[in-house]
């Protein structure tokens, strides 16, 4: 039973880190301008936000799988 408790603690800690990371990326649209030097920073931010969205989707898939496994 101890191993199950430890696994749950690790999962909760991981979930908290993911939630903390994702909370930093809220906007949906970033305007990319090819005429200024901030373009590279805007592209980096855009790519980070896309990665955050993909992480959110993956987390939802994992949560759904855990839910489905729990039903069995």
N, C-alpha and C positions, 0 to 999 in steps of 0.2 A: 504494500500500500504506500510505503514511503516513496518508491520510485514514481508512482502515479502523481503524488503530491509535488514532487520535485519537477516532474515534466510539466505540470500545470503552472507552476511558478515560472519556469523558463518560458513557456508559451505566453504568459501574461506579460513578462518583461519584454519579450520580443514585440508583442502587440503594442505596448506602450511606446517603444522606440519607433515603430513604424508610424503610429499615430502622431507622435511628436514631429517626425520628419515630414509627413504629409500635411500637417497643419501649417507649415511654412509656405505652401504652394496653393494659393486660393484662386488667383485670377485665371480666367479662361482664354483671354485674348491678349496677345502681346503684339504690338505693331512693330514690324521689322522695317527699318529704313536703311537703304543701301547708300545713303549720302552722308552719313555721319560716323564718327569713330565709335559711337556707342553701339553700332550694329553688332559687333562681335559679342558684346555683353548681352544684348537683347537675344541673340541667337542662343547663347549659353543658357539664359534664363528660360527661353522657349523649350529647349531640349530637356532641361531639368523638370519643367512642368509636365512635359509629355511623359517623361519617365515616372513622375509621381502619379500621373493618371493610370499608367500601366500597372504600377505597384498597387494602386487602389483596386483596380479590376482583378488583379491576381489575388489580393487579400479577400475580396468578395468571393472569388471562386473557391479558395481554401475554406472560408467560413461555410460556404454552401456544402462542400464536401464533408466537413466536420459535422454539420447538421444532418446530412443524409446518413452518415455512418452512425450517428447517435440514434437515429430512428430504428435501426436494425436490431 
